[in-house]
């Protein structure tokens, strides 16, 4: 297993986890297609949205893998009519 890899993550997605991989709320908003990073702040306050890492009182970052997983979990596949 790769040092720092996440147990249970498919081999093709495993990577060494470092804080350098994390993105700011503004970058996370862009990845998710949101107009404002403030939306993420609102979601954090409401206990919604993608997982985040709180490094200090004011510093929040997002793991891009978590963003993609969360975005995929929001997928709605319509059933037959």
N, CA, C and O atoms as CSV, one atom per row, in Angstrom:
chain,resi,resn,atom,element,x,y,z
A,1,UNK,N,N,0.850,-1.187,0.000
A,1,UNK,CA,C,0.000,0.000,0.000
A,1,UNK,C,C,0.892,1.245,0.000
A,1,UNK,O,O,1.949,1.252,0.630
A,2,UNK,N,N,0.481,2.259,-0.680
A,2,UNK,CA,C,1.221,3.513,-0.753
A,2,UNK,C,C,1.184,4.197,0.606
A,2,UNK,O,O,0.139,4.254,1.254
A,3,UNK,N,N,2.330,4.713,1.034
A,3,UNK,CA,C,2.380,5.433,2.307
A,3,UNK,C,C,1.399,6.607,2.261
A,3,UNK,O,O,1.431,7.423,1.340
A,4,UNK,N,N,0.539,6.674,3.262
A,4,UNK,CA,C,-0.424,7.761,3.332
A,4,UNK,C,C,-1.693,7.504,2.539
A,4,UNK,O,O,-2.591,8.345,2.524
A,5,UNK,N,N,-1.784,6.347,1.875
A,5,UNK,CA,C,-2.978,6.039,1.091
A,5,UNK,C,C,-4.132,5.705,2.022
A,5,UNK,O,O,-3.925,5.376,3.190
A,6,UNK,N,N,-5.317,5.789,1.510
A,6,UNK,CA,C,-6.523,5.549,2.292
A,6,UNK,C,C,-6.956,4.105,2.103
A,6,UNK,O,O,-7.124,3.641,0.975
A,7,UNK,N,N,-7.135,3.394,3.217
A,7,UNK,CA,C,-7.585,2.008,3.147
A,7,UNK,C,C,-8.950,1.947,2.479
A,7,UNK,O,O,-9.830,2.755,2.776
A,8,UNK,N,N,-9.123,0.996,1.583
A,8,UNK,CA,C,-10.399,0.817,0.916
A,8,UNK,C,C,-10.566,1.639,-0.350
A,8,UNK,O,O,-11.529,1.435,-1.089
A,9,UNK,N,N,-9.649,2.565,-0.618
A,9,UNK,CA,C,-9.754,3.379,-1.827
A,9,UNK,C,C,-9.212,2.561,-3.002
A,9,UNK,O,O,-8.160,1.935,-2.876
A,10,UNK,N,N,-9.906,2.555,-4.132
A,10,UNK,CA,C,-9.417,1.817,-5.297
A,10,UNK,C,C,-7.979,2.213,-5.655
A,10,UNK,O,O,-7.582,3.368,-5.506
A,11,UNK,N,N,-7.217,1.232,-6.126
A,11,UNK,CA,C,-5.797,1.446,-6.413
A,11,UNK,C,C,-5.567,2.607,-7.371
A,11,UNK,O,O,-4.597,3.352,-7.224
A,12,UNK,N,N,-6.462,2.767,-8.363
A,12,UNK,CA,C,-6.248,3.838,-9.344
A,12,UNK,C,C,-6.449,5.231,-8.742
A,12,UNK,O,O,-6.015,6.225,-9.324
A,13,UNK,N,N,-7.106,5.310,-7.578
A,13,UNK,CA,C,-7.330,6.607,-6.941
A,13,UNK,C,C,-6.369,6.875,-5.792
A,13,UNK,O,O,-6.340,7.980,-5.251
A,14,UNK,N,N,-5.582,5.870,-5.416
A,14,UNK,CA,C,-4.703,6.056,-4.270
A,14,UNK,C,C,-3.586,7.028,-4.618
A,14,UNK,O,O,-3.009,6.988,-5.705
A,15,UNK,N,N,-3.309,7.878,-3.685
A,15,UNK,CA,C,-2.233,8.845,-3.845
A,15,UNK,C,C,-1.691,9.164,-2.468
A,15,UNK,O,O,-2.353,8.916,-1.460
A,16,UNK,N,N,-0.513,9.702,-2.424
A,16,UNK,CA,C,0.041,10.122,-1.153
A,16,UNK,C,C,-0.719,11.358,-0.707
A,16,UNK,O,O,-0.828,12.329,-1.455
A,17,UNK,N,N,-1.247,11.323,0.520
A,17,UNK,CA,C,-2.034,12.429,1.040
A,17,UNK,C,C,-1.099,13.462,1.661
A,17,UNK,O,O,-0.343,13.150,2.581
A,18,UNK,N,N,-1.153,14.668,1.163
A,18,UNK,CA,C,-0.396,15.762,1.747
A,18,UNK,C,C,-1.294,16.982,1.793
A,18,UNK,O,O,-2.281,17.067,1.063
A,19,UNK,N,N,-0.950,17.921,2.649
A,19,UNK,CA,C,-1.736,19.146,2.708
A,19,UNK,C,C,-1.595,19.955,1.424
A,19,UNK,O,O,-2.431,20.814,1.147
A,20,UNK,N,N,-0.560,19.698,0.641
A,20,UNK,CA,C,-0.385,20.415,-0.621
A,20,UNK,C,C,-1.489,20.058,-1.610
A,20,UNK,O,O,-1.759,20.819,-2.539
A,21,UNK,N,N,-2.130,18.904,-1.417
A,21,UNK,CA,C,-3.213,18.489,-2.319
A,21,UNK,C,C,-4.512,19.221,-2.033
A,21,UNK,O,O,-5.402,19.253,-2.883
A,22,UNK,N,N,-4.636,19.803,-0.860
A,22,UNK,CA,C,-5.880,20.444,-0.467
A,22,UNK,C,C,-6.071,21.785,-1.175
A,22,UNK,O,O,-5.111,22.428,-1.600
A,23,UNK,N,N,-7.342,22.187,-1.289
A,23,UNK,CA,C,-7.657,23.433,-1.986
A,23,UNK,C,C,-8.427,24.370,-1.059
A,23,UNK,O,O,-9.061,23.936,-0.097
A,24,UNK,N,N,-8.358,25.637,-1.364
A,24,UNK,CA,C,-9.057,26.670,-0.590
A,24,UNK,C,C,-10.554,26.601,-0.878
A,24,UNK,O,O,-10.972,25.965,-1.846
A,25,UNK,N,N,-11.361,27.252,-0.043
A,25,UNK,CA,C,-12.800,27.315,-0.341
A,25,UNK,C,C,-13.103,27.924,-1.711
A,25,UNK,O,O,-14.026,27.476,-2.391
A,26,UNK,N,N,-12.345,28.927,-2.122
A,26,UNK,CA,C,-12.577,29.533,-3.443
A,26,UNK,C,C,-12.302,28.526,-4.557
A,26,UNK,O,O,-13.052,28.446,-5.530
A,27,UNK,N,N,-11.212,27.752,-4.408
A,27,UNK,CA,C,-10.901,26.729,-5.418
A,27,UNK,C,C,-11.942,25.614,-5.388
A,27,UNK,O,O,-12.334,25.096,-6.434
A,28,UNK,N,N,-12.386,25.246,-4.190
A,28,UNK,CA,C,-13.411,24.209,-4.056
A,28,UNK,C,C,-14.706,24.655,-4.721
A,28,UNK,O,O,-15.360,23.866,-5.403
A,29,UNK,N,N,-15.080,25.919,-4.526
A,29,UNK,CA,C,-16.290,26.449,-5.153
A,29,UNK,C,C,-16.180,26.352,-6.676
A,29,UNK,O,O,-17.148,25.995,-7.347
A,30,UNK,N,N,-15.022,26.664,-7.213
A,30,UNK,CA,C,-14.824,26.582,-8.664
A,30,UNK,C,C,-14.945,25.138,-9.149
A,30,UNK,O,O,-15.562,24.881,-10.183
A,31,UNK,N,N,-14.363,24.197,-8.409
A,31,UNK,CA,C,-14.442,22.785,-8.781
A,31,UNK,C,C,-15.903,22.318,-8.804
A,31,UNK,O,O,-16.310,21.554,-9.679
A,32,UNK,N,N,-16.674,22.788,-7.833
A,32,UNK,CA,C,-18.075,22.371,-7.724
A,32,UNK,C,C,-19.015,23.178,-8.608
A,32,UNK,O,O,-20.205,22.873,-8.685
A,33,UNK,N,N,-18.493,24.207,-9.277
A,33,UNK,CA,C,-19.319,25.022,-10.156
A,33,UNK,C,C,-20.187,26.026,-9.411
A,33,UNK,O,O,-21.220,26.460,-9.920
A,34,UNK,N,N,-19.765,26.395,-8.203
A,34,UNK,CA,C,-20.513,27.385,-7.422
A,34,UNK,C,C,-20.029,28.777,-7.773
A,34,UNK,O,O,-18.866,28.967,-8.129
A,35,UNK,N,N,-20.913,29.739,-7.675
A,35,UNK,CA,C,-20.568,31.121,-8.009
A,35,UNK,C,C,-19.727,31.786,-6.925
A,35,UNK,O,O,-18.848,32.594,-7.223
A,36,UNK,N,N,-20.002,31.440,-5.655
A,36,UNK,CA,C,-19.328,32.101,-4.539
A,36,UNK,C,C,-18.838,31.076,-3.518
A,36,UNK,O,O,-19.522,30.089,-3.244
A,37,UNK,N,N,-17.661,31.312,-2.961
A,37,UNK,CA,C,-17.145,30.464,-1.887
A,37,UNK,C,C,-17.999,30.612,-0.638
A,37,UNK,O,O,-17.991,29.731,0.222
A,38,UNK,N,N,-18.733,31.710,-0.526
A,38,UNK,CA,C,-19.614,31.921,0.607
A,38,UNK,C,C,-20.688,30.843,0.727
A,38,UNK,O,O,-21.181,30.566,1.820
A,39,UNK,N,N,-21.045,30.241,-0.403
A,39,UNK,CA,C,-22.014,29.146,-0.369
A,39,UNK,C,C,-21.469,28.002,0.478
A,39,UNK,O,O,-22.201,27.405,1.267
A,40,UNK,N,N,-20.189,27.698,0.312
A,40,UNK,CA,C,-19.572,26.635,1.107
A,40,UNK,C,C,-19.560,26.998,2.589
A,40,UNK,O,O,-19.776,26.140,3.444
A,41,UNK,N,N,-19.306,28.277,2.892
A,41,UNK,CA,C,-19.328,28.726,4.291
A,41,UNK,C,C,-20.729,28.541,4.874
A,41,UNK,O,O,-20.877,28.088,6.009
A,42,UNK,N,N,-21.741,28.885,4.107
A,42,UNK,CA,C,-23.132,28.695,4.560
A,42,UNK,C,C,-23.426,27.215,4.793
A,42,UNK,O,O,-24.035,26.850,5.799
A,43,UNK,N,N,-22.993,26.370,3.865
A,43,UNK,CA,C,-23.224,24.938,4.006
A,43,UNK,C,C,-22.513,24.388,5.239
A,43,UNK,O,O,-23.074,23.563,5.960
A,44,UNK,N,N,-21.276,24.840,5.490
A,44,UNK,CA,C,-20.556,24.377,6.680
A,44,UNK,C,C,-21.336,24.744,7.929
A,44,UNK,O,O,-21.473,23.925,8.838
A,45,UNK,N,N,-21.848,25.961,7.981
A,45,UNK,CA,C,-22.613,26.434,9.128
A,45,UNK,C,C,-23.887,25.600,9.321
A,45,UNK,O,O,-24.312,25.366,10.453
A,46,UNK,N,N,-24.494,25.153,8.217
A,46,UNK,CA,C,-25.731,24.379,8.253
A,46,UNK,C,C,-25.480,22.874,8.405
A,46,UNK,O,O,-26.424,22.094,8.527
A,47,UNK,N,N,-24.208,22.472,8.396
A,47,UNK,CA,C,-23.883,21.050,8.499
A,47,UNK,C,C,-24.136,20.285,7.214
A,47,UNK,O,O,-24.350,19.073,7.245
A,48,UNK,N,N,-24.114,20.988,6.067
A,48,UNK,CA,C,-24.345,20.381,4.757
A,48,UNK,C,C,-23.064,20.475,3.941
A,48,UNK,O,O,-22.049,20.999,4.398
A,49,UNK,N,N,-23.138,19.956,2.726
A,49,UNK,CA,C,-22.047,20.124,1.775
A,49,UNK,C,C,-20.954,19.089,1.922
A,49,UNK,O,O,-21.077,18.136,2.691
A,50,UNK,N,N,-19.879,19.290,1.171
A,50,UNK,CA,C,-18.786,18.313,1.159
A,50,UNK,C,C,-17.966,18.361,2.448
A,50,UNK,O,O,-17.965,19.370,3.153
A,51,UNK,N,N,-17.268,17.260,2.752
A,51,UNK,CA,C,-16.381,17.249,3.913
A,51,UNK,C,C,-15.294,18.313,3.768
A,51,UNK,O,O,-14.865,18.633,2.659
A,52,UNK,N,N,-14.859,18.852,4.896
A,52,UNK,CA,C,-13.794,19.854,4.895
A,52,UNK,C,C,-12.858,19.599,6.054
A,52,UNK,O,O,-13.168,18.836,6.968
A,53,UNK,N,N,-11.715,20.244,6.006
A,53,UNK,CA,C,-10.697,20.125,7.051
A,53,UNK,C,C,-10.523,21.495,7.668
A,53,UNK,O,O,-10.202,22.458,6.972
A,54,UNK,N,N,-10.733,21.590,8.963
A,54,UNK,CA,C,-10.577,22.864,9.662
A,54,UNK,C,C,-9.192,22.871,10.305
A,54,UNK,O,O,-8.952,22.170,11.288
A,55,UNK,N,N,-8.289,23.664,9.747
A,55,UNK,CA,C,-6.911,23.708,10.223
A,55,UNK,C,C,-6.746,24.644,11.407
A,55,UNK,O,O,-5.864,24.439,12.241
A,56,UNK,N,N,-7.576,25.658,11.490
A,56,UNK,CA,C,-7.537,26.602,12.602
A,56,UNK,C,C,-8.902,27.283,12.682
A,56,UNK,O,O,-9.831,26.927,11.957
A,57,UNK,N,N,-9.005,28.248,13.555
A,57,UNK,CA,C,-10.272,28.954,13.729
A,57,UNK,C,C,-10.787,29.531,12.419
A,57,UNK,O,O,-11.991,29.507,12.164
A,58,UNK,N,N,-9.892,30.048,11.586
A,58,UNK,CA,C,-10.300,30.703,10.333
A,58,UNK,C,C,-9.903,29.967,9.072
A,58,UNK,O,O,-10.347,30.335,7.984
A,59,UNK,N,N,-9.082,28.940,9.184
A,59,UNK,CA,C,-8.530,28.276,7.997
A,59,UNK,C,C,-9.234,26.953,7.731
A,59,UNK,O,O,-9.173,26.027,8.541
A,60,UNK,N,N,-9.906,26.878,6.578
A,60,UNK,CA,C,-10.614,25.677,6.130
A,60,UNK,C,C,-10.075,25.315,4.758
A,60,UNK,O,O,-9.871,26.188,3.914
A,61,UNK,N,N,-9.846,24.028,4.535
A,61,UNK,CA,C,-9.427,23.545,3.222
A,61,UNK,C,C,-10.269,22.321,2.866
A,61,UNK,O,O,-10.919,21.723,3.723
A,62,UNK,N,N,-10.243,21.969,1.599
A,62,UNK,CA,C,-10.988,20.824,1.088
A,62,UNK,C,C,-10.043,19.889,0.369
A,62,UNK,O,O,-9.124,20.328,-0.323
A,63,UNK,N,N,-10.270,18.598,0.536
A,63,UNK,CA,C,-9.525,17.588,-0.210
A,63,UNK,C,C,-10.259,17.402,-1.540
A,63,UNK,O,O,-11.452,17.101,-1.537
A,64,UNK,N,N,-9.583,17.570,-2.666
A,64,UNK,CA,C,-10.258,17.432,-3.959
A,64,UNK,C,C,-10.951,16.075,-4.145
A,64,UNK,O,O,-11.994,15.999,-4.794
A,65,UNK,N,N,-10.382,15.018,-3.584
A,65,UNK,CA,C,-11.016,13.701,-3.699
A,65,UNK,C,C,-12.366,13.715,-2.999
A,65,UNK,O,O,-13.342,13.167,-3.513
A,66,UNK,N,N,-12.424,14.348,-1.812
A,66,UNK,CA,C,-13.695,14.465,-1.096
A,66,UNK,C,C,-14.713,15.273,-1.899
A,66,UNK,O,O,-15.904,14.962,-1.895
A,67,UNK,N,N,-14.238,16.308,-2.583
A,67,UNK,CA,C,-15.148,17.121,-3.397
A,67,UNK,C,C,-15.772,16.288,-4.508
A,67,UNK,O,O,-16.979,16.356,-4.738
A,68,UNK,N,N,-14.946,15.502,-5.197
A,68,UNK,CA,C,-15.459,14.685,-6.298
A,68,UNK,C,C,-16.398,13.599,-5.788
A,68,UNK,O,O,-17.419,13.314,-6.414
A,69,UNK,N,N,-16.051,12.985,-4.641
A,69,UNK,CA,C,-16.933,11.959,-4.062
A,69,UNK,C,C,-18.275,12.578,-3.670
A,69,UNK,O,O,-19.332,12.009,-3.945
A,70,UNK,N,N,-18.225,13.742,-3.027
A,70,UNK,CA,C,-19.466,14.400,-2.613
A,70,UNK,C,C,-20.301,14.780,-3.834
A,70,UNK,O,O,-21.514,14.567,-3.853
A,71,UNK,N,N,-19.655,15.340,-4.846
A,71,UNK,CA,C,-20.368,15.732,-6.059
A,71,UNK,C,C,-21.031,14.512,-6.700
A,71,UNK,O,O,-22.175,14.587,-7.149
A,72,UNK,N,N,-20.310,13.393,-6.741
A,72,UNK,CA,C,-20.876,12.177,-7.312
A,72,UNK,C,C,-22.058,11.673,-6.486
A,72,UNK,O,O,-23.005,11.107,-7.034
A,73,UNK,N,N,-22.004,11.878,-5.167
A,73,UNK,CA,C,-23.108,11.433,-4.302
A,73,UNK,C,C,-24.374,12.266,-4.515
A,73,UNK,O,O,-25.458,11.860,-4.096
A,74,UNK,N,N,-24.246,13.409,-5.153
A,74,UNK,CA,C,-25.400,14.269,-5.416
A,74,UNK,C,C,-26.097,13.916,-6.718
A,74,UNK,O,O,-27.119,14.512,-7.059
A,75,UNK,N,N,-25.553,12.955,-7.444
A,75,UNK,CA,C,-26.106,12.546,-8.735
A,75,UNK,C,C,-27.502,11.965,-8.560
A,75,UNK,O,O,-27.736,11.146,-7.670
A,76,UNK,N,N,-28.411,12.384,-9.398
A,76,UNK,CA,C,-29.771,11.843,-9.402
A,76,UNK,C,C,-29.991,11.162,-10.740
A,76,UNK,O,O,-29.870,11.778,-11.799
A,77,UNK,N,N,-30.314,9.885,-10.671
A,77,UNK,CA,C,-30.564,9.128,-11.895
A,77,UNK,C,C,-32.069,8.919,-11.977
A,77,UNK,O,O,-32.635,8.152,-11.198
A,78,UNK,N,N,-32.714,9.593,-12.911
A,78,UNK,CA,C,-34.167,9.465,-13.027
A,78,UNK,C,C,-34.575,8.043,-13.404
A,78,UNK,O,O,-33.923,7.379,-14.210
A,79,UNK,N,N,-35.657,7.608,-12.805
A,79,UNK,CA,C,-36.204,6.302,-13.138
A,79,UNK,C,C,-37.079,6.387,-14.364
A,79,UNK,O,O,-37.329,7.472,-14.888
A,80,UNK,N,N,-37.543,5.245,-14.818
A,80,UNK,CA,C,-38.429,5.254,-15.988
A,80,UNK,C,C,-39.740,5.954,-15.651
A,80,UNK,O,O,-40.213,5.906,-14.515
A,81,UNK,N,N,-40.313,6.600,-16.650
A,81,UNK,CA,C,-41.579,7.341,-16.439
A,81,UNK,C,C,-42.757,6.426,-16.399
A,81,UNK,O,O,-43.888,6.882,-16.231
